[in-house]
Amino acid sequence: MPGDDTTRTTQEHGAAAEGTLMAGKRALITGVANDRSIAWAIAQAFQRQGAELAFTYPGEAMGKRVIPLVQPMAKAILDCDVQSDEQIARSAEEIARVWDRIDVLVHSIAYAPREALGGRFTDVTTRDAWRTALEVSAYSLVALSRAYKPLMKPGASIITISYFAAEKVVTNYNVMGVAKAALECSVRYLAQDLGQDGIRVNAISAGPLKTLAAAGIKGMRAMLGENAEKTPLRRNIDHEDVGGAAVYLCSDLAKNVTGETLHVDAGQNIMAGVSMQ
């Protein structure tokens, strides 16, 4: 989704500072597609705070793009298509040969057919588009959580990436909005279920950002120029903002935060979208 190209210095970005908030933690990160991915921003933020990292990618074609990017910081890189229970199970077995535990699972996976992300919702939302969007974007969180739960000890955490279209209509987001709503609901049910194992589950609802996934949504490029003036802070967010929020949620600073959707959107979610002027 569109994002803010404004350059911010390291001094202005607490999230960019070196630290130890994630020291000793082992994080498995899904969803890196390129260096503009939210998952990549989270990986960089985790590394700056001392975490060890492993990554998954879906298939050979994506692997050619992802592996060279993540290899310098990766303890393991696993091929895992989340539409396959067998591949998910195999990836869990493979990571168990590298680590004896996982402290953080980052779910940053979403997909819907391009033709479903533009036009009238009733016309473009086919049964196949619905099934694909919900399976890849929401059910995969449940499937991954189940597979990796045996490796997650009390104090571990899971985070996923959502968007405001889970709550309000965003034109052309269509079935992905439905999928994000299912994702956020799944966060709450997983938080209740996994809480008895000492595992926390949260979501970050990120404001518009330029990502590969967002490129397929009709009109999202135009949103960039309009979005900033609609937020209380009169600016868009950037990728580092999401990385910093992820560090907070997955560190001990948030040890009693679970089942939440944290909005990182310059306050956009509080606005009614109605002007009295």
HELIX and SHEET records of a PDB file:
HELIX    1   1 GLY A   14  ALA A   16  5                                   3    
HELIX    2   2 ILE A   38  ARG A   48  1                                  11    
HELIX    3   3 GLU A   60  VAL A   70  1                                  11    
HELIX    4   4 GLN A   71  MET A   73  5                                   3    
HELIX    5   5 ASP A   85  ALA A   96  1                                  12    
HELIX    6   6 ARG A  114  ALA A  116  5                                   3    
HELIX    7   7 PHE A  121  VAL A  124  1                                   4    
HELIX    8   8 ARG A  127  LEU A  134  1                                   8    
HELIX    9   9 GLU A  135  TYR A  139  3                                   5    
HELIX   10  10 SER A  140  TYR A  148  1                                   9    
HELIX   11  11 LYS A  149  LEU A  151  5                                   3    
HELIX   12  12 PHE A  164  ALA A  166  5                                   3    
HELIX   13  13 VAL A  175  LEU A  194  1                                  20    
HELIX   14  14 GLY A  195  ASP A  197  5                                   3    
HELIX   15  15 ALA A  214  GLY A  216  5                                   3    
HELIX   16  16 MET A  220  ASN A  227  1                                   8    
HELIX   17  17 ALA A  228  LYS A  230  5                                   3    
HELIX   18  18 HIS A  239  CYS A  250  1                                  12    
HELIX   19  19 ASP A  252  ALA A  254  5                                   3    
HELIX   20  20 GLN A  268  ILE A  270  5                                   3    
SHEET    1   A 7 ALA A  74  ASP A  79  0                                        
SHEET    2   A 7 GLU A  52  TYR A  57  1                                        
SHEET    3   A 7 ARG A  26  ILE A  29  1                                        
SHEET    4   A 7 VAL A 104  HIS A 107  1                                        
SHEET    5   A 7 SER A 157  SER A 162  1                                        
SHEET    6   A 7 ARG A 200  ALA A 206  1                                        
SHEET    7   A 7 THR A 261  VAL A 264  1                                        
END                                                                             
